[in-house]
């Protein structure tokens, strides 16, 4: 998992907001999304409860059932995380990374209107996470 996260962070363009953001997905009855934390502009700890549309939820559940050891991600299309609470909707792609390290797209065109995601925790961390912080 460590090399996956390192490669994910390295692959992200850090040119500023808005940009794409990866959220780990957990759960199948209730689905939660946790932002992948890195350096600016990915220096936010965010946990959300998401309500996927029926088609995306069914596809996600089937993929998790077929590959329970895979890591599932929601890759949001470019969005400024500071504006997440007031955005009318966010869109993105469901992705999975297999235990063999191979990434695949699970579903495209995922739409989350504002009523379909609840921000449970939001915290902006120091922009440089490389050193010790208290």
C-alpha positions in Angstrom: 0.0 0.0 0.0 2.9 2.4 0.8 4.3 2.3 -2.8 0.8 2.8 -4.2 0.3 5.9 -2.1 3.8 7.2 -3.0 3.2 6.7 -6.7 -0.3 8.3 -6.4 1.2 11.3 -4.7 4.0 11.5 -7.2 1.6 11.4 -10.1 -0.5 14.3 -8.9 0.1 17.7 -10.4 0.7 20.1 -7.6 0.1 23.3 -9.6 -2.7 24.6 -7.4 -6.4 24.5 -7.0 -8.7 23.3 -8.4 -7.2 19.9 -9.1 -8.2 16.3 -9.0 -8.4 14.7 -5.6 -8.4 11.0 -4.6 -10.6 9.7 -1.8 -10.3 6.2 -0.4 -13.8 4.5 -0.4 -14.9 2.3 2.5 -18.1 0.4 3.2 -20.8 -1.0 1.0 -24.1 -0.4 3.0 -23.0 3.1 4.0 -20.1 4.4 1.9 -17.4 6.7 3.3 -14.7 8.6 1.4 -11.4 9.7 3.0 -9.2 12.2 1.2 -5.7 11.0 0.3 -3.5 13.4 2.3 -0.3 14.8 0.8 1.4 18.1 0.2 -0.3 21.2 -1.1 -3.0 21.3 -2.6 -3.8 17.8 -1.0 -3.1 18.9 2.6 -6.7 18.4 3.8 -8.0 15.7 6.0 -11.6 15.1 4.8 -14.0 12.3 5.6 -17.4 12.3 3.9 -20.4 10.0 3.8 -21.4 9.6 0.2 -24.6 8.4 -1.4 -23.8 7.0 -4.9 -26.5 6.8 -7.5 -28.0 3.4 -7.9 -25.9 2.4 -11.0 -22.6 3.6 -9.5 -23.4 2.0 -6.2 -24.3 -1.4 -7.8 -21.1 -1.3 -9.9 -19.0 -0.4 -6.8 -20.5 -3.2 -4.7 -20.1 -5.8 -7.5 -16.4 -4.8 -7.9 -15.8 -4.9 -4.1 -17.4 -8.3 -3.9 -15.4 -9.6 -6.8 -12.1 -8.2 -5.5 -12.4 -7.6 -1.7 -8.6 -7.0 -1.3 -8.5 -4.2 -3.8 -8.3 -0.5 -2.8 -11.2 1.6 -4.1 -10.9 5.3 -4.8 -13.2 8.1 -5.9 -11.1 10.4 -8.1 -12.9 13.7 -8.1 -12.7 15.9 -11.2 -10.9 19.2 -10.5 -12.4 20.9 -7.5 -11.2 23.4 -4.9 -11.5 21.5 -1.6 -12.0 24.8 0.3 -15.3 25.1 -1.7 -16.4 21.5 -1.3 -19.1 22.4 1.3 -20.7 24.9 -1.0 -20.3 23.2 -4.4 -23.6 22.3 -6.1 -22.1 19.0 -7.1 -18.9 17.1 -7.6 -18.1 14.6 -10.3 -15.5 11.9 -10.7 -14.4 8.3 -11.5 -14.5 5.2 -9.4 -11.1 3.5 -9.5 -9.6 0.3 -8.0 -6.1 -0.8 -7.5 -5.6 -4.5 -7.3 -3.4 -6.4 -4.9 -1.2 -7.0 -8.0 -0.7 -3.2 -8.3 -2.8 -2.8 -11.5 -5.2 0.1 -11.5 -8.5 0.0 -13.3 -11.5 2.2 -13.8 -14.7 0.8 -12.2 -17.2 3.5 -13.2 -17.0 6.9 -15.0 -19.3 9.9 -14.9 -20.1 9.6 -11.2 -22.1 12.5 -10.0 -22.6 13.6 -6.5 -25.1 16.5 -6.1 -24.5 18.4 -2.8 -27.3 16.5 -1.1 -25.4 13.2 -1.9 -22.4 13.9 0.3 -22.1 14.9 3.9 -18.8 16.2 5.2 -18.2 14.5 8.5 -14.7 15.9 9.1 -12.7 18.7 7.4 -9.3 19.9 8.5 -6.6 21.9 6.6 -3.2 20.6 7.6 0.1 22.5 7.2 0.9 22.9 3.5 4.3 21.2 3.9 3.9 17.8 5.6 7.6 16.9 5.2 8.8 18.0 8.6 7.6 17.6 12.2 4.4 19.5 13.1 2.8 19.9 16.5 
